[in-house]
Amino acid sequence: MTASSTRSAAHLALPEARERLWQAVHTGDEPLATTVVLDTMTASGDPESVLLDLIAPVQARVGLEWAANRLTVAQEHTATAIHERAIAVLAHHTRPGPDTVPRGSRVTVACVDGEWHALPARLLAETLRLRGWQVDFLGAHVPTPHLIGHLHRTGPDAVALSSSIPTHLPAAHTAITACQAAGVPVIAGGAAFGPDGRHARALGADAWAGDARQAAAALAKGLDRPDPMAAHQTVDDLPHLVDQEYTIVARTTHQLVKETLTELENRFPPMRRYAEEQRRRTAEDLAHIVEFLGTSLYVDDEELFAGFILWTAGILTARRVPARSLDPALDLLAVQLKDFPRACRTLAHAREALRTRSTPAFTIPGPGKPA
C-alpha cells in the first residue's frame, strides 16, 4: 500500500476515531484516549490532521455537551485535561516536517489576559511547530506586561493571540496595542473575535485567522512589522468610546447587578421561592449579562450582545430554567441605563431577538461529524 493510500484509508477511519476518542474523554479514560490519538497518528502519518481533524472536533463536542447539560463542569474539565495530555504525548512522538518557513522563524502563542480556554492556542502552537516554527507557547491567561517582557527578551516574528470569550476583547485590545508598540505584529484568533474576524479588525490586529491552518498560512506569508514609534491609542481604533458608556457600565457592574436582582423578584415572582444556590447562580448570570453588554458597547456591536442573550436562553432552557426571565432582567437594566442611548439600543435589540429568533438547540454532531 502506498503512503497516499494509507493516508486516504486513515482519513476514512477518522469518524470511527472521533467516536472512540469521544468515548474515552467522556468516561475519563486517559490511557484509551492516548492510544486512540497515537494509533490514528500511526495509521495516517499526519500529526497535523490528528490535532485538527480528530482532537479539535471532539473538544468542540465536549463544549456542546456541556452547553446541553449532558456533561458536568467537572466532566468537561476532565475531558479538556485529557486532550491537553494527549497533545503532549503526540508532540513527543512527532518531529517537525520539512521547514515551510525560513529557518529560525519564531512565534509567540498566548491567550489574552483573563482567558483560561487554552486548548485552541495549544493546537495552533503544535501546528506551527510541525510546520517548522520555533514556538513559545505561553498558555492561558497571560497578563499583558508579562507578554511584552517576553517579546523584548525573545524578539519573535509575530504574536498569535487567542481568546474564546468575547468579554476579554478589551484586554485583547490592550495586548494588541502593546505588542505593536513593541514592534511585533499580531494575528488574532478564537471565537471571541467573531466568525468573520470583525472584532480583530476593529481592535487593530495585523491579521485574523478562523482556524489553525489559516493562521499557519498567514504567518508563513509574513506579517509586516508595525512601527513602534507610531502613536496609537485605544480611541484611534474605537472612536465611539468617547461617549464613556462602556467605561460607566464596566465601573458600575456590581451596582447594576445588585439593583436588577432586587427588582427582578417583583417582576418575576418565581424567584421568591429560589434557594440560596439558585439566587447565587442568578446573580452570576446577571453579572455575565452586564459584562457582555459592556463588551458590546466597547466594540459597538449590538449583535454580539443579542447572540449572547440567545445563547444564554438556550443554556437556561437546557437546565430547565425559564428563559422568559431574561426579558424582565433586560428591561430593568434599560431602566437603570436610560440615559445611555447605545446601551438602550443594544438592550432593545437583544429583547427583540428573544421574541423573534430561535434559541440554540446545542445539537450534538453524530459520529464523525465535527462540531
N, C-alpha and C positions, 0 to 999 in steps of 0.2 A: 504494500500500500504506500502511495506517495505521501509526502508531507502535506500537500494541499488537500488530498482526500481525507487524511487523518483529521485536519482542522475542520473540514466540512462535516465529517461524522460527529466531531465533538460539538460543533455548533448545533446540530440536530439534537444532541443529547442535553443541551442547556435547559430546556424545560424540565426535564427529569432532575437535573442537578439543582435547579432552583427549588423544586419541591422538596428534595432531600435536605437542602440547606435550611429551608424554612422549618421543616420538622425538627431539625437539630436545634436551631436557636429558640424555637418555640418551647421546646422541652428543656432548654438549658444544658444541652449535651455538647459541651465544647469539643471533646475528642472527635465526635462524629462530624461536627461542623468543619474542623480542621481537615479531617480525612476527605470530606466532600471537596473542599477547596483544592487540596493537593492532587486528588485524583483527577479533577477537572483540568488542572494545570498540566498534568502528565499527558492526558488524552489530547489536549488541544495544542500544547506548546505555546500558548498565547497568554501570558500572565496579565496583560492589559485587559483582555476580554474577561478573565476571571474577576478582575476588580470591578469592571464597569458593566458587564453583562450578567454577572452572577451575584456578587455581593451587593452591589448598589441597588438593583431592583428588589432583592429580598429585604434589605434595610428599609426601602420605601414601603414595602408591605407591612413591616413592623409598625411604622408610623400610622398607617391606615388602620391596622388592627387596634392600636391604642385609641385612635380617634373614635372608632366604632364601639369602644368599651368592651372589646373582646380580649384585651391584654391589660394587665395592671401596669402601673408605673414601674414597679419592681421587675416585672417580666420584660418590659420594654428596655429598661436599663441593662438587664442581663443579656438580652439579645444583642444590644449595641456593643457591650463589652466583649462578647464572644466574637463579633465581627472584627473588632479592633485587634484582638489577639490573633485571629485567623489571618488578617492582613500582615501582621508582624511575622508570622510563620512563613507566609508566602514570600515576603521580602527576603528572608534568609535562604530561601530555596531558589531564588532567581538572580540573574545578573542583568545589568542594562544591556539592551541590544546595541546594534551599530549606532554610533552617535548621529543624531539628526540635528544637532545644534553644534556650534563651534565649541571646541574643547575649552573647558574652563568656565563655560556659561553657568551662572549661579542665580538662583531664585530663592526668595523667602516666601514661605507659605504660612499664613497665620489667620486665626479668627479674630474678629474685631473685639474690642473691649466689651465684656459682658456676654459674649456669645459662647455658650457651652456646647453647642452641637458641632463637634469637631470632625465627625466621620467624613463628611463631604470634602473637607480640606485634606484629610489624610488620604483619601482616594486620589485627589489631584496630586498630592506630593509624591505618591508612589508611581503614578502615571508618568510624571515628569522625570523621576529617577530612571524609570525604564527607558525613557527616550534620551538619556544621556546628560541630563541636567545635574549639577551639584545642588542639592536641595537642602535648605534649612527649614525644617518643619517645626514651628514654634507652638503648635497646638491650640487649645481653646483659650478664650478669654485673655487676650494679650493686651495689657494696658499700653496705650499709645506711646508714652515716654520710653518704655522698655523696648518697644518695637523700633523706635527711632535710634535708640542707643545701639541696638543690634545692627541696624543699617550702617551706621557710622563705623562700626567695627569690621564689618564684612564686605561692604561695597557691592551688593548684588546688582544684577542687571535689571531686576524687576521685583515687585512685590505682588503676590496674589493674595487678596483679602477676601475672606469668606464670611458670610453671615446668612443665617437661615431665618431669623426672626426680624420682621421689619422695625420693631421698636428700637433696634440697635442702629438704625440708619443715622441718627445724629452722631453717634460715636464713630460710625464708619466715615462720615464726612470729615470729622476731626482727623482721623487716621490718614485718609486720602490726602488732605491738605498738608499734613505734616510730612508725609513721605515725599510728596512732590517738592516741598520746601527743602528737603534733604537731597534733592536731585535724583530721586528714584521714581520711575513710572509705576503706576498701579493698574492692575487688572482686577476687576471685581467680579464676584460670582456668588451664587447662592440664592435661595428663594426670596430673601429679603429685598433683593434689588429688582424684583418683578420678573415675570416670564419673558419680557422683551428687553430687559435691562434699562428700563426708563429711569429708574432711580439711580443707577450707576452713572448714567449720563448727567442727570440733574445735579449729582454731587461732584461732578467734575473728574470722574475716573478717566484714565487714559484709554481704557478698553473694558469691555464686558464680555463674558462668555457664559453660555447657557449650560454647559457641561464640561467635564474634564477634557474631552477630546477637543472641543472648541478652544478651550483655554490653552492647551498644549500647542495647537496650531497657531494661535495668535502670538504666543510667546516665541515660537520658533521664527516667525516673521520679524520679530523685534519690535520693541516699543521705543518711541522717541523719548529721550531723557528730557524732563522738564527743566526749565531754567530756575535754579534755586533762588536767584536774585529777584525774580518777578514777584511783585507784591500781590498777595492773594488773600482775601478774607471771605468768611462764610457768606456774607451778604452779596458778594460778587456772583456766587452761583445761585443764590436763592433770595432775590431782592424783596420778595413778599414778606420776609421775616422782619422787615422794619415795622410792621404793624404790631409786633410784640405779642400776638395771640399765642404762638407756640410757647414763648417764654412764660407767660402768665399761667397757662394751663399746666405746664410742667411744674411750676413752683407751687401751685395750689392743688395738686393731685390729692393729697390726704384730705384736705377740706372738702373737695368735690365729692370724694367717695363717702366721707362721713355723712354729709348732708343728704346725699342721694339715698344712702342706706336707711337713714331715719325716715325720710318721706316715703320711701318705697313701701313700707309696711301699710301706709294709709292707702296707697294706690293698688297694692297687690296683697289683699288680706291673707292669702295662704301663708305668707311669710311669718305671720304672727305665731304660727304653730311650728316654726323651724326650730330644730335643736341647735345647740351652740355650734356644733360642727358645720351644720348647714349654713348658719349665719357667717361663719368664718369663710366658707367657700364662696358665698355670695359676695362678700367684701373683696375677696381675691379677684373674682370675675369682674366686679366694678372697677377695680384698680387696673386690670388689663384693658378694659374698655377705655378708660381715661388715657392710659399710656398710648394706645393705638390712635385715639383722637389726636393727641399731641403730635404723634409721628406724622399723621396725615396732614396736620397743619404745617409741620416742618417742611415736608416735600410738596405741599399744596396739591394733594391728590385725594379727592373725595372718595374715589372708587376703592382706594386702599382700605379706608375705614369701613365702607359698605361690605367689602369682601370679608373682612374680619368679623363683622357682625353676623353675616350669613354663616360663616364657619362656626362661630360660637353657638348659633341657633342649632346647627347640626350636632355639635358636641352635646348640648343640653338635651336635645331630643334623644340621642343615643343613650343618655344616662337617665332618661325618663323624668327630666325636669322640664316643666312647661316653658317653651321658648317664647311664649307670649309675654313673659315677664321682662323681656328686653325692651319692649316698646315703651312702657312707663318709665323705665330707667333712662332711656334716651330723651324722653320728654322732660324729665326732671333735670337732666344735665343742660338741656336747651334753656330752661327757665333760669338756671344759675349763670349761664353764659349768654344771656340775651343781648348784652352789649358788644358781643364779638361776632360780626357778620360771617366771617369764614367758618367759625365753629358752628354757628347755627345752620348754615347751608350744608355743612358736612353731616351734621346730625339728622337734618331733614332728608338728605339723600339716603342715608342708611335706613331710616324708618320707611321710606318709600320702597327700598329694596326688600325689606322684610315683608311688606304687604304684597309685592308683585312678583318676587322671584322665588324659585325653589331653593331650599337649603340643601347642602351637600348630603349625599346618602352614604358616603365613605364606602363605596363599593370595593370589595376586595377582589383583585385580579385572580383568575383561575391559574392552575399550574402552568408555568412557562410564560405567563403574560406579565411583563414588568409593570409596576405601578406608574 
